[in-house]
Amino acid sequence: MKKLCETVGFLVFAQGAGGLLHAWFGWFHFFGLVQRLPFIGGYSVSVGIVLVVTGIAVMIASDAVKE
């Protein structure tokens, strides 16, 4: 269960970082899920920041999960 939480946290962090890089520099056209969601609109930077923070929080919280 701990590895699953770490993996999910990393994937959420990577999606947020990819979304931020795409919004700021135009990189990662193929990677980010954030720019493909139509209901996000102009909030891609905010969603990217939330995903990065959430991913870090899940990875930190995975240390509290017992095997």
PLY file of the C-alpha trace (Angstrom):
ply
format ascii 1.0
element vertex 67
property float x
property float y
property float z
element edge 66
property int vertex1
property int vertex2
end_header
0.00 0.00 0.00
2.89 2.33 0.75
4.39 1.86 -2.73
0.99 2.51 -4.31
0.64 5.81 -2.41
4.17 6.82 -3.41
3.49 5.98 -7.04
0.20 7.88 -7.11
1.85 10.86 -5.42
4.66 10.86 -7.96
2.24 10.64 -10.90
0.16 13.54 -9.55
3.36 15.56 -8.97
4.61 14.78 -12.49
1.30 15.82 -14.06
1.36 19.10 -12.16
4.98 19.80 -13.08
4.29 18.92 -16.72
1.27 21.20 -16.74
3.28 24.08 -15.30
6.11 23.59 -17.79
3.59 23.52 -20.61
1.85 26.69 -19.39
5.05 28.65 -18.80
7.39 27.45 -21.55
5.24 25.53 -24.05
7.01 22.25 -23.33
5.47 18.80 -22.82
2.64 18.96 -25.32
2.27 15.18 -25.22
2.66 14.61 -21.48
0.35 16.84 -19.50
-3.21 15.93 -18.73
-4.05 19.42 -17.51
-4.13 21.08 -20.92
-6.36 18.34 -22.36
-9.22 18.87 -19.91
-11.74 21.30 -21.43
-13.33 22.45 -18.17
-10.05 23.81 -16.75
-10.14 26.81 -19.07
-7.62 29.48 -18.11
-6.77 27.96 -14.75
-4.01 25.62 -15.92
-1.31 27.30 -13.80
-3.45 27.14 -10.66
-4.34 23.51 -11.31
-0.68 22.69 -11.93
0.33 24.24 -8.61
-2.44 22.35 -6.80
-1.34 19.08 -8.40
2.31 19.63 -7.45
1.41 20.41 -3.84
-1.03 17.49 -3.66
1.55 15.09 -5.10
4.15 16.17 -2.56
1.61 15.83 0.26
0.63 12.31 -0.83
4.27 11.24 -1.06
4.97 12.62 2.42
1.79 11.05 3.83
2.76 7.66 2.41
5.42 7.40 5.13
2.61 7.18 7.70
1.03 4.17 5.95
1.99 0.87 7.49
2.67 -2.09 5.24
0 1
1 2
2 3
3 4
4 5
5 6
6 7
7 8
8 9
9 10
10 11
11 12
12 13
13 14
14 15
15 16
16 17
17 18
18 19
19 20
20 21
21 22
22 23
23 24
24 25
25 26
26 27
27 28
28 29
29 30
30 31
31 32
32 33
33 34
34 35
35 36
36 37
37 38
38 39
39 40
40 41
41 42
42 43
43 44
44 45
45 46
46 47
47 48
48 49
49 50
50 51
51 52
52 53
53 54
54 55
55 56
56 57
57 58
58 59
59 60
60 61
61 62
62 63
63 64
64 65
65 66
